[in-house]
Amino acid sequence: MKPPQPTPSPRVAVFTGTFDPLTLGHVDVIKRGRMLFDKLIVGIGINPNKQAMFTVEERVGLAREALASFENVTVEAFEGLAVHYVRSIGAGVILRGVRTLSDMEYEFAMSLTNTRLDPGVETVFLMADGEFSHVSSSLIRQIATFGGGESLGLFVPEICVRPILEKSAQS
């Protein structure tokens, strides 16, 4: 028999993603999202279908350092479906950042799927700030790989610059 799930709280949200690496676009969504909820958990997912630059432990460590000044934000790793993780910790909301129209199509489909899996968990979308709407983790990797190290600070938290450069030098 399955253990009972906590009643979801609409005042607790989880911002899910792989955050490989964490970008200033992510930080912008977190900064704004933390003002909408009593508690915001950055849920760093393990996606076996993606070739990660950083281990999940490294991603959690970097995110915790970068977000340490946000009192109501915590960072945790999770495995499996995001909606199941959200429910298992008693959160009631999945927070998602949307950069482009193509992001919206993907996120809309995911939101509908999550609603079917658990109608008690809502999804809230925040539009990316225009300054960061073009920033993606793959763009960050390209900048680091092709010698744009001095420019990385425009796109990622300062704490992430050196680790990104070190990882890209290893590949």
N, CA, C and O atoms as a DFTB+ gen file, in Angstrom:
684 C
 N C O
     1  1       0.842      -1.185       0.000
     2  2       0.000       0.000       0.000
     3  2       0.884       1.243       0.000
     4  3       1.905       1.301       0.685
     5  1       0.473       2.222      -0.774
     6  2       1.218       3.470      -0.918
     7  2       1.019       4.343       0.322
     8  3      -0.106       4.489       0.800
     9  1       2.129       4.938       0.859
    10  2       1.953       5.827       2.016
    11  2       1.159       7.066       1.619
    12  3       1.234       7.511       0.474
    13  1       0.388       7.633       2.569
    14  2      -0.401       8.823       2.233
    15  2       0.517       9.997       1.883
    16  3       1.573      10.184       2.488
    17  1       0.089      10.777       0.897
    18  2       0.847      11.943       0.457
    19  2       0.423      13.147       1.293
    20  3      -0.739      13.260       1.685
    21  1       1.378      14.053       1.567
    22  2       1.001      15.269       2.299
    23  2       0.023      16.103       1.479
    24  3       0.060      16.092       0.249
    25  1      -0.852      16.824       2.177
    26  2      -1.758      17.738       1.492
    27  2      -0.925      18.854       0.876
    28  3      -0.117      19.477       1.564
    29  1      -1.117      19.111      -0.424
    30  2      -0.275      20.119      -1.067
    31  2      -0.569      21.532      -0.574
    32  3      -1.725      21.914      -0.390
    33  1       0.484      22.289      -0.367
    34  2       0.341      23.676       0.062
    35  2       0.487      24.608      -1.130
    36  3       1.494      24.546      -1.836
    37  1      -0.504      25.476      -1.372
    38  2      -0.382      26.443      -2.462
    39  2       0.636      27.542      -2.161
    40  3       0.930      28.365      -3.028
    41  1       1.172      27.563      -0.948
    42  2       2.159      28.580      -0.567
    43  2       3.588      28.076      -0.716
    44  3       4.545      28.801      -0.444
    45  1       3.724      26.805      -1.159
    46  2       5.046      26.216      -1.382
    47  2       5.138      25.806      -2.842
    48  3       4.292      25.066      -3.344
    49  1       6.180      26.296      -3.527
    50  2       6.365      25.995      -4.951
    51  2       7.724      25.352      -5.162
    52  3       8.651      25.520      -4.370
    53  1       7.810      24.611      -6.255
    54  2       9.070      23.991      -6.655
    55  2       9.378      24.431      -8.081
    56  3       8.570      24.247      -8.991
    57  1      10.554      25.010      -8.259
    58  2      11.051      25.385      -9.587
    59  2      11.950      24.241     -10.025
    60  3      13.058      24.072      -9.517
    61  1      11.451      23.458     -10.978
    62  2      12.169      22.263     -11.397
    63  2      12.981      22.508     -12.656
    64  3      12.634      23.348     -13.486
    65  1      14.059      21.764     -12.781
    66  2      14.900      21.834     -13.966
    67  2      16.185      21.067     -13.733
    68  3      16.413      20.532     -12.648
    69  1      17.027      21.017     -14.763
    70  2      18.331      20.372     -14.584
    71  2      19.379      21.389     -14.156
    72  3      20.351      21.022     -13.496
    73  1      19.207      22.661     -14.515
    74  2      20.100      23.741     -14.090
    75  2      21.564      23.372     -14.353
    76  3      22.409      23.428     -13.460
    77  1      21.831      22.999     -15.592
    78  2      23.163      22.522     -15.983
    79  2      23.732      23.346     -17.119
    80  3      23.692      22.910     -18.270
    81  1      24.256      24.514     -16.833
    82  2      24.438      25.157     -15.528
    83  2      23.307      26.120     -15.199
    84  3      22.458      26.433     -16.034
    85  1      23.327      26.572     -13.966
    86  2      22.420      27.620     -13.503
    87  2      22.748      28.906     -14.257
    88  3      23.917      29.276     -14.367
    89  1      21.726      29.590     -14.777
    90  2      21.942      30.832     -15.521
    91  2      21.310      32.006     -14.776
    92  3      20.547      31.822     -13.827
    93  1      21.639      33.201     -15.221
    94  2      21.005      34.383     -14.634
    95  2      19.513      34.426     -14.962
    96  3      18.740      35.038     -14.225
    97  1      19.103      33.793     -16.046
    98  2      17.676      33.662     -16.346
    99  2      16.979      32.838     -15.279
   100  3      15.892      33.194     -14.825
   101  1      17.609      31.728     -14.875
   102  2      17.056      30.919     -13.778
   103  2      16.978      31.749     -12.501
   104  3      15.962      31.748     -11.806
   105  1      18.067      32.455     -12.204
   106  2      18.110      33.259     -10.981
   107  2      17.024      34.331     -11.001
   108  3      16.423      34.624      -9.967
   109  1      16.769      34.916     -12.164
   110  2      15.711      35.917     -12.281
   111  2      14.348      35.320     -11.943
   112  3      13.574      35.933     -11.207
   113  1      14.047      34.144     -12.465
   114  2      12.766      33.483     -12.167
   115  2      12.692      33.148     -10.681
   116  3      11.643      33.320     -10.060
   117  1      13.789      32.674     -10.108
   118  2      13.822      32.338      -8.685
   119  2      13.615      33.598      -7.837
   120  3      12.848      33.584      -6.874
   121  1      14.288      34.665      -8.192
   122  2      14.181      35.929      -7.447
   123  2      12.736      36.417      -7.438
   124  3      12.234      36.848      -6.399
   125  1      12.073      36.354      -8.574
   126  2      10.681      36.818      -8.647
   127  2       9.723      35.805      -8.044
   128  3       8.751      36.177      -7.386
   129  1       9.998      34.521      -8.269
   130  2       9.129      33.470      -7.741
   131  2       9.115      33.415      -6.225
   132  3       8.088      33.107      -5.620
   133  1      10.253      33.713      -5.608
   134  2      10.316      33.651      -4.141
   135  2       9.431      34.695      -3.485
   136  3       9.079      34.566      -2.313
   137  1       9.067      35.733      -4.236
   138  2       8.187      36.763      -3.689
   139  2       6.711      36.353      -3.787
   140  3       5.856      36.957      -3.139
   141  1       6.418      35.348      -4.579
   142  2       5.040      34.900      -4.756
   143  2       4.642      33.785      -3.793
   144  3       3.456      33.532      -3.583
   145  1       5.638      33.120      -3.212
   146  2       5.372      31.952      -2.372
   147  2       6.101      32.089      -1.043
   148  3       7.121      32.771      -0.945
   149  1       5.558      31.425      -0.017
   150  2       6.215      31.444       1.285
   151  2       7.549      30.710       1.226
   152  3       8.520      31.103       1.872
   153  1       7.577      29.640       0.440
   154  2       8.795      28.847       0.304
   155  2       8.933      28.426      -1.155
   156  3       7.968      27.994      -1.785
   157  1      10.148      28.559      -1.681
   158  2      10.438      28.124      -3.039
   159  2      11.596      27.134      -2.981
   160  3      12.673      27.441      -2.471
   161  1      11.354      25.968      -3.504
   162  2      12.378      24.926      -3.556
   163  2      12.859      24.825      -5.000
   164  3      12.056      24.650      -5.916
   165  1      14.154      24.934      -5.196
   166  2      14.742      24.709      -6.514
   167  2      15.022      23.209      -6.570
   168  3      15.928      22.707      -5.905
   169  1      14.229      22.507      -7.373
   170  2      14.343      21.058      -7.502
   171  2      15.213      20.712      -8.696
   172  3      14.794      20.864      -9.843
   173  1      16.412      20.251      -8.429
   174  2      17.352      19.923      -9.499
   175  2      17.168      18.462      -9.868
   176  3      17.503      17.556      -9.105
   177  1      16.626      18.262     -11.057
   178  2      16.287      16.925     -11.510
   179  2      17.443      16.209     -12.173
   180  3      18.351      16.818     -12.738
   181  1      17.376      14.909     -12.084
   182  2      18.341      14.044     -12.749
   183  2      17.656      13.525     -14.006
   184  3      16.674      12.787     -13.924
   185  1      18.172      13.911     -15.167
   186  2      17.594      13.491     -16.438
   187  2      18.578      12.545     -17.123
   188  3      19.592      12.994     -17.659
   189  1      18.292      11.241     -17.110
   190  2      19.221      10.280     -17.710
   191  2      19.347      10.431     -19.227
   192  3      20.265       9.871     -19.827
   193  1      18.438      11.178     -19.853
   194  2      18.485      11.373     -21.307
   195  2      19.384      12.531     -21.725
   196  3      19.613      12.734     -22.917
   197  1      19.898      13.297     -20.753
   198  2      20.745      14.444     -21.064
   199  2      22.181      14.164     -20.636
   200  3      22.426      13.556     -19.593
   201  1      23.123      14.615     -21.455
   202  2      24.536      14.548     -21.110
   203  2      24.864      15.786     -20.267
   204  3      24.969      16.892     -20.797
   205  1      25.021      15.597     -18.977
   206  2      25.214      16.726     -18.068
   207  2      26.670      17.182     -18.035
   208  3      27.595      16.374     -18.107
   209  1      26.847      18.505     -17.923
   210  2      28.171      19.087     -17.728
   211  2      28.627      18.838     -16.286
   212  3      29.778      18.477     -16.040
   213  1      27.697      19.039     -15.336
   214  2      27.991      18.894     -13.917
   215  2      27.220      17.721     -13.334
   216  3      26.128      17.388     -13.796
   217  1      27.801      17.096     -12.312
   218  2      27.060      16.067     -11.585
   219  2      25.925      16.745     -10.831
   220  3      25.938      17.962     -10.644
   221  1      24.964      15.975     -10.407
   222  2      23.846      16.558      -9.657
   223  2      24.355      17.187      -8.360
   224  3      23.844      18.224      -7.936
   225  1      25.353      16.574      -7.730
   226  2      25.904      17.133      -6.495
   227  2      26.568      18.485      -6.762
   228  3      26.433      19.410      -5.961
   229  1      27.278      18.601      -7.872
   230  2      27.906      19.875      -8.233
   231  2      26.855      20.942      -8.527
   232  3      27.000      22.092      -8.112
   233  1      25.792      20.559      -9.244
   234  2      24.727      21.520      -9.561
   235  2      24.033      22.019      -8.301
   236  3      23.745      23.208      -8.170
   237  1      23.768      21.099      -7.375
   238  2      23.140      21.483      -6.107
   239  2      24.059      22.425      -5.335
   240  3      23.603      23.440      -4.808
   241  1      25.347      22.101      -5.264
   242  2      26.297      22.946      -4.537
   243  2      26.408      24.342      -5.122
   244  3      26.390      25.331      -4.389
   245  1      26.525      24.426      -6.454
   246  2      26.619      25.734      -7.101
   247  2      25.342      26.551      -6.892
   248  3      25.400      27.747      -6.608
   249  1      24.201      25.897      -7.035
   250  2      22.926      26.609      -6.855
   251  2      22.777      27.088      -5.416
   252  3      22.315      28.205      -5.184
   253  1      23.156      26.265      -4.455
   254  2      23.056      26.690      -3.053
   255  2      23.930      27.911      -2.792
   256  3      23.513      28.831      -2.089
   257  1      25.128      27.929      -3.346
   258  2      26.007      29.094      -3.170
   259  2      25.428      30.335      -3.848
   260  3      25.408      31.421      -3.268
   261  1      24.960      30.158      -5.079
   262  2      24.451      31.293      -5.847
   263  2      23.170      31.878      -5.251
   264  3      22.897      33.068      -5.406
   265  1      22.390      31.043      -4.571
   266  2      21.080      31.475      -4.065
   267  2      21.054      31.661      -2.553
   268  3      19.985      31.849      -1.971
   269  1      22.210      31.610      -1.916
   270  2      22.289      31.651      -0.453
   271  2      21.632      32.880       0.160
   272  3      21.161      32.815       1.295
   273  1      21.588      33.984      -0.549
   274  2      21.016      35.216       0.018
   275  2      19.486      35.236       0.013
   276  3      18.880      36.125       0.610
   277  1      18.863      34.274      -0.649
   278  2      17.395      34.222      -0.699
   279  2      16.891      33.342       0.446
   280  3      16.950      32.115       0.370
   281  1      16.395      33.981       1.506
   282  2      16.046      33.268       2.735
   283  2      14.993      32.176       2.567
   284  3      15.084      31.140       3.226
   285  1      14.013      32.374       1.719
   286  2      12.939      31.385       1.606
   287  2      13.145      30.423       0.430
   288  3      12.197      29.792      -0.038
   289  1      14.391      30.318      -0.040
   290  2      14.709      29.423      -1.155
   291  2      15.649      28.328      -0.674
   292  3      16.664      28.601      -0.034
   293  1      15.301      27.092      -0.989
   294  2      16.190      25.964      -0.714
   295  2      16.446      25.227      -2.025
   296  3      15.713      25.393      -3.000
   297  1      17.488      24.418      -2.032
   298  2      17.870      23.672      -3.231
   299  2      17.975      22.195      -2.864
   300  3      18.631      21.832      -1.888
   301  1      17.322      21.351      -3.656
   302  2      17.348      19.909      -3.420
   303  2      17.424      19.191      -4.760
   304  3      16.962      19.705      -5.779
   305  1      18.006      18.008      -4.749
   306  2      18.010      17.147      -5.934
   307  2      16.820      16.197      -5.844
   308  3      16.356      15.856      -4.756
   309  1      16.340      15.779      -7.011
   310  2      15.276      14.776      -7.026
   311  2      15.422      13.897      -8.259
   312  3      16.058      14.269      -9.245
   313  1      14.812      12.719      -8.172
   314  2      14.784      11.787      -9.290
   315  2      13.336      11.461      -9.600
   316  3      12.487      11.478      -8.709
   317  1      13.052      11.167     -10.847
   318  2      11.704      10.792     -11.226
   319  2      10.905      11.959     -11.760
   320  3      11.460      13.000     -12.114
   321  1       9.602      11.778     -11.814
   322  2       8.721      12.808     -12.347
   323  2       8.619      13.990     -11.387
   324  3       8.463      13.813     -10.178
   325  1       8.708      15.181     -11.937
   326  2       8.653      16.396     -11.114
   327  2       7.357      16.470     -10.320
   328  3       7.375      16.820      -9.140
   329  1       6.243      16.148     -10.946
   330  2       4.949      16.265     -10.265
   331  2       4.883      15.313      -9.063
   332  3       4.271      15.648      -8.049
   333  1       5.497      14.148      -9.163
   334  2       5.522      13.216      -8.024
   335  2       6.409      13.768      -6.902
   336  3       6.076      13.659      -5.722
   337  1       7.533      14.355      -7.287
   338  2       8.421      14.953      -6.291
   339  2       7.714      16.100      -5.569
   340  3       7.760      16.191      -4.343
   341  1       7.065      16.966      -6.331
   342  2       6.360      18.114      -5.763
   343  2       5.335      17.640      -4.739
   344  3       5.266      18.178      -3.634
   345  1       4.556      16.657      -5.092
   346  2       3.536      16.132      -4.177
   347  2       4.179      15.479      -2.950
   348  3       3.690      15.642      -1.832
   349  1       5.270      14.743      -3.158
   350  2       5.891      14.010      -2.047
   351  2       6.426      14.931      -0.952
   352  3       6.530      14.514       0.201
   353  1       6.763      16.166      -1.290
   354  2       7.281      17.093      -0.274
   355  2       6.208      18.064       0.228
   356  3       6.493      18.944       1.040
   357  1       4.992      17.902      -0.251
   358  2       3.885      18.719       0.246
   359  2       3.716      20.059      -0.436
   360  3       2.940      20.894       0.028
   361  1       4.429      20.281      -1.534
   362  2       4.250      21.526      -2.285
   363  2       2.991      21.416      -3.138
   364  3       2.539      20.316      -3.454
   365  1       2.434      22.558      -3.505
   366  2       1.219      22.557      -4.309
   367  2       1.386      23.188      -5.673
   368  3       0.440      23.226      -6.460
   369  1       2.603      23.693      -5.970
   370  2       2.803      24.445      -7.201
   371  2       4.142      24.074      -7.839
   372  3       5.161      23.937      -7.162
   373  1       4.105      23.919      -9.159
   374  2       5.326      23.815      -9.946
   375  2       5.513      25.177     -10.607
   376  3       4.626      25.662     -11.309
   377  1       6.663      25.783     -10.377
   378  2       6.990      27.058     -10.995
   379  2       7.840      26.783     -12.224
   380  3       8.792      26.006     -12.168
   381  1       7.492      27.427     -13.337
   382  2       8.251      27.245     -14.570
   383  2       8.547      28.604     -15.186
   384  3       7.705      29.502     -15.174
   385  1       9.740      28.742     -15.718
   386  2      10.113      29.937     -16.451
   387  2       9.931      29.691     -17.938
   388  3      10.232      28.606     -18.435
   389  1       9.445      30.687     -18.639
   390  2       9.197      30.563     -20.075
   391  2       9.963      31.666     -20.789
   392  3       9.808      32.847     -20.478
   393  1      10.795      31.269     -21.755
   394  2      11.607      32.242     -22.492
   395  2      11.010      32.591     -23.844
   396  3      10.994      33.758     -24.236
   397  1      10.524      31.595     -24.552
   398  2      10.091      31.787     -25.935
   399  2       8.753      31.100     -26.173
   400  3       8.245      30.381     -25.312
   401  1       8.194      31.333     -27.352
   402  2       6.943      30.678     -27.725
   403  2       7.114      29.162     -27.779
   404  3       6.214      28.425     -27.376
   405  1       8.250      28.692     -28.269
   406  2       8.471      27.242     -28.313
   407  2       8.557      26.664     -26.900
   408  3       8.102      25.544     -26.667
   409  1       9.137      27.416     -25.950
   410  2       9.114      26.983     -24.549
   411  2       7.668      26.836     -24.078
   412  3       7.326      25.868     -23.398
   413  1       6.825      27.800     -24.441
   414  2       5.441      27.786     -23.994
   415  2       4.709      26.548     -24.490
   416  3       3.937      25.943     -23.745
   417  1       4.944      26.168     -25.739
   418  2       4.296      24.968     -26.276
   419  2       4.690      23.733     -25.471
   420  3       3.839      22.926     -25.097
   421  1       5.989      23.595     -25.208
   422  2       6.478      22.459     -24.431
   423  2       5.907      22.498     -23.007
   424  3       5.409      21.491     -22.504
   425  1       5.985      23.658     -22.372
   426  2       5.532      23.795     -20.992
   427  2       4.026      23.588     -20.863
   428  3       3.560      23.033     -19.868
   429  1       3.266      24.027     -21.858
   430  2       1.817      23.825     -21.850
   431  2       1.493      22.329     -21.883
   432  3       0.656      21.855     -21.115
   433  1       2.155      21.596     -22.768
   434  2       1.943      20.146     -22.854
   435  2       2.339      19.466     -21.542
   436  3       1.637      18.575     -21.064
   437  1       3.453      19.884     -20.970
   438  2       3.904      19.300     -19.704
   439  2       2.918      19.609     -18.582
   440  3       2.634      18.752     -17.745
   441  1       2.399      20.832     -18.566
   442  2       1.431      21.226     -17.549
   443  2       0.157      20.384     -17.634
   444  3      -0.376      19.950     -16.613
   445  1      -0.324      20.158     -18.845
   446  2      -1.513      19.319     -19.021
   447  2      -1.254      17.897     -18.547
   448  3      -2.113      17.281     -17.916
   449  1      -0.081      17.382     -18.848
   450  2       0.282      16.027     -18.408
   451  2       0.341      15.967     -16.888
   452  3      -0.194      15.041     -16.278
   453  1       0.995      16.960     -16.274
   454  2       1.091      16.976     -14.815
   455  2      -0.273      17.075     -14.161
   456  3      -0.502      16.464     -13.117
   457  1      -1.186      17.836     -14.756
   458  2      -2.542      17.953     -14.220
   459  2      -3.263      16.609     -14.271
   460  3      -4.012      16.263     -13.358
   461  1      -3.033      15.862     -15.336
   462  2      -3.630      14.519     -15.425
   463  2      -3.046      13.591     -14.367
   464  3      -3.762      12.781     -13.778
   465  1      -1.737      13.712     -14.129
   466  2      -1.070      12.856     -13.153
   467  2      -1.444      13.226     -11.725
   468  3      -1.547      12.354     -10.862
   469  1      -1.648      14.518     -11.472
   470  2      -1.995      14.976     -10.132
   471  2      -2.736      16.307     -10.222
   472  3      -2.107      17.364     -10.270
   473  1      -4.068      16.262     -10.247
   474  2      -4.856      17.497     -10.373
   475  2      -4.684      18.459      -9.201
   476  3      -5.087      19.617      -9.302
   477  1      -4.098      18.011      -8.099
   478  2      -3.904      18.866      -6.933
   479  2      -2.667      19.736      -6.997
   480  3      -2.442      20.562      -6.111
   481  1      -1.854      19.562      -8.043
   482  2      -0.639      20.363      -8.191
   483  2      -0.834      21.323      -9.362
   484  3      -1.099      20.898     -10.486
   485  1      -0.703      22.611      -9.089
   486  2      -0.855      23.647     -10.113
   487  2       0.499      23.987     -10.728
   488  3       1.545      23.753     -10.123
   489  1       0.466      24.539     -11.933
   490  2       1.674      25.045     -12.568
   491  2       1.516      26.543     -12.752
   492  3       0.486      27.014     -13.236
   493  1       2.546      27.293     -12.363
   494  2       2.572      28.745     -12.526
   495  2       3.741      29.073     -13.439
   496  3       4.857      28.594     -13.235
   497  1       3.473      29.898     -14.450
   498  2       4.505      30.284     -15.413
   499  2       4.928      31.728     -15.166
   500  3       4.091      32.604     -14.948
   501  1       6.224      31.961     -15.202
   502  2       6.759      33.320     -15.184
   503  2       7.525      33.529     -16.480
   504  3       8.368      32.716     -16.862
   505  1       7.221      34.621     -17.142
   506  2       7.945      34.961     -18.365
   507  2       9.348      35.401     -17.999
   508  3       9.552      36.113     -17.016
   509  1      10.306      34.976     -18.793
   510  2      11.684      35.404     -18.581
   511  2      11.798      36.898     -18.831
   512  3      11.125      37.448     -19.702
   513  1      12.642      37.535     -18.070
   514  2      12.967      38.933     -18.320
   515  2      13.585      39.007     -19.714
   516  3      14.360      38.128     -20.090
   517  1      13.258      40.033     -20.476
   518  2      13.771      40.169     -21.841
   519  2      15.283      40.088     -21.928
   520  3      15.828      39.626     -22.930
   521  1      15.955      40.532     -20.890
   522  2      17.424      40.487     -20.855
   523  2      17.954      39.058     -20.901
   524  3      19.075      38.822     -21.353
   525  1      17.148      38.102     -20.432
   526  2      17.605      36.723     -20.326
   527  2      16.838      35.752     -21.218
   528  3      17.093      34.549     -21.167
   529  1      15.906      36.242     -22.033
   530  2      15.031      35.344     -22.788
   531  2      15.782      34.509     -23.831
   532  3      15.265      33.491     -24.291
   533  1      16.968      34.920     -24.201
   534  2      17.746      34.168     -25.189
   535  2      18.759      33.214     -24.549
   536  3      19.390      32.422     -25.249
   537  1      18.915      33.287     -23.238
   538  2      19.959      32.524     -22.553
   539  2      19.491      31.100     -22.286
   540  3      18.421      30.877     -21.721
   541  1      20.301      30.153     -22.698
   542  2      20.040      28.743     -22.427
   543  2      21.325      28.086     -21.947
   544  3      22.418      28.616     -22.144
   545  1      21.185      26.943     -21.325
   546  2      22.360      26.220     -20.854
   547  2      23.268      25.820     -22.012
   548  3      24.491      25.844     -21.869
   549  1      22.696      25.457     -23.148
   550  2      23.535      25.077     -24.299
   551  2      24.294      26.284     -24.846
   552  3      25.427      26.142     -25.304
   553  1      23.687      27.466     -24.805
   554  2      24.389      28.679     -25.211
   555  2      25.580      28.934     -24.285
   556  3      26.664      29.299     -24.742
   557  1      25.373      28.743     -22.997
   558  2      26.452      28.932     -22.016
   559  2      27.607      27.984     -22.318
   560  3      28.769      28.388     -22.286
   561  1      27.292      26.730     -22.609
   562  2      28.342      25.752     -22.920
   563  2      29.118      26.167     -24.163
   564  3      30.340      26.020     -24.205
   565  1      28.427      26.684     -25.175
   566  2      29.104      27.128     -26.402
   567  2      30.029      28.308     -26.123
   568  3      31.156      28.341     -26.616
   569  1      29.571      29.260     -25.350
   570  2      30.400      30.428     -25.018
   571  2      31.665      29.972     -24.298
   572  3      32.764      30.435     -24.603
   573  1      31.502      29.068     -23.347
   574  2      32.656      28.588     -22.585
   575  2      33.614      27.800     -23.470
   576  3      34.830      27.959     -23.358
   577  1      33.086      26.959     -24.340
   578  2      33.910      26.108     -25.197
   579  2      34.698      26.908     -26.218
   580  3      35.848      26.580     -26.513
   581  1      34.089      27.956     -26.758
   582  2      34.727      28.694     -27.843
   583  2      35.380      29.997     -27.388
   584  3      35.472      30.956     -28.154
   585  1      35.830      30.018     -26.141
   586  2      36.680      31.107     -25.694
   587  2      36.002      32.349     -25.201
   588  3      36.630      33.407     -25.160
   589  1      34.762      32.273     -24.828
   590  2      34.080      33.464     -24.334
   591  2      34.048      33.531     -22.826
   592  3      33.139      34.119     -22.241
   593  1      35.037      32.929     -22.194
   594  2      35.055      32.850     -20.737
   595  2      34.896      34.178     -20.027
   596  3      34.222      34.264     -19.001
   597  1      35.517      35.219     -20.573
   598  2      35.421      36.530     -19.926
   599  2      34.005      37.086     -19.995
   600  3      33.663      38.001     -19.245
   601  1      33.186      36.551     -20.877
   602  2      31.805      37.035     -21.035
   603  2      30.787      36.206     -20.255
   604  3      29.621      36.593     -20.175
   605  1      31.194      35.088     -19.684
   606  2      30.239      34.213     -19.000
   607  2      29.480      34.921     -17.880
   608  3      28.311      34.626     -17.636
   609  1      30.150      35.860     -17.197
   610  2      29.514      36.583     -16.099
   611  2      28.290      37.386     -16.517
   612  3      27.509      37.810     -15.665
   613  1      28.114      37.599     -17.816
   614  2      26.916      38.276     -18.309
   615  2      25.697      37.354     -18.290
   616  3      24.557      37.815     -18.357
   617  1      25.954      36.031     -18.196
   618  2      24.882      35.053     -18.360
   619  2      24.686      34.104     -17.186
   620  3      23.625      33.496     -17.050
   621  1      25.710      33.973     -16.333
   622  2      25.624      33.043     -15.203
   623  2      26.069      33.744     -13.926
   624  3      26.800      34.732     -13.989
   625  1      25.633      33.243     -12.759
   626  2      26.127      33.816     -11.502
   627  2      27.653      33.706     -11.450
   628  3      28.231      32.736     -11.941
   629  1      28.280      34.685     -10.866
   630  2      29.746      34.742     -10.801
   631  2      30.348      33.457     -10.224
   632  3      31.405      33.007     -10.666
   633  1      29.674      32.874      -9.242
   634  2      30.164      31.653      -8.594
   635  2      30.275      30.484      -9.578
   636  3      31.010      29.529      -9.329
   637  1      29.547      30.562     -10.693
   638  2      29.523      29.467     -11.669
   639  2      30.567      29.607     -12.782
   640  3      30.833      28.637     -13.491
   641  1      31.157      30.783     -12.947
   642  2      32.042      31.033     -14.093
   643  2      33.228      30.076     -14.112
   644  3      33.427      29.361     -15.095
   645  1      34.012      30.051     -13.047
   646  2      35.207      29.202     -13.030
   647  2      34.856      27.713     -13.216
   648  3      35.484      27.050     -14.042
   649  1      33.871      27.165     -12.474
   650  2      33.541      25.750     -12.693
   651  2      33.117      25.440     -14.134
   652  3      33.437      24.371     -14.653
   653  1      32.410      26.354     -14.774
   654  2      32.004      26.130     -16.164
   655  2      33.230      26.099     -17.067
   656  3      33.348      25.227     -17.928
   657  1      34.137      27.044     -16.875
   658  2      35.360      27.075     -17.684
   659  2      36.195      25.820     -17.456
   660  3      36.743      25.259     -18.405
   661  1      36.296      25.379     -16.217
   662  2      37.064      24.164     -15.928
   663  2      36.443      22.944     -16.589
   664  3      37.157      22.121     -17.161
   665  1      35.135      22.819     -16.517
   666  2      34.446      21.677     -17.139
   667  2      34.593      21.711     -18.655
   668  3      34.827      20.675     -19.277
   669  1      34.460      22.883     -19.254
   670  2      34.550      22.957     -20.711
   671  2      35.993      22.693     -21.181
   672  3      36.188      22.202     -22.293
   673  1      36.988      23.004     -20.370
   674  2      38.385      22.718     -20.723
   675  2      38.648      21.213     -20.680
   676  3      39.519      20.719     -21.396
   677  1      37.903      20.479     -19.847
   678  2      38.075      19.025     -19.720
   679  2      37.467      18.269     -20.881
   680  3      37.865      17.139     -21.160
   681  1      36.502      18.878     -21.565
   682  2      35.807      18.139     -22.643
   683  2      36.424      18.335     -23.993
   684  3      35.943      17.776     -24.979
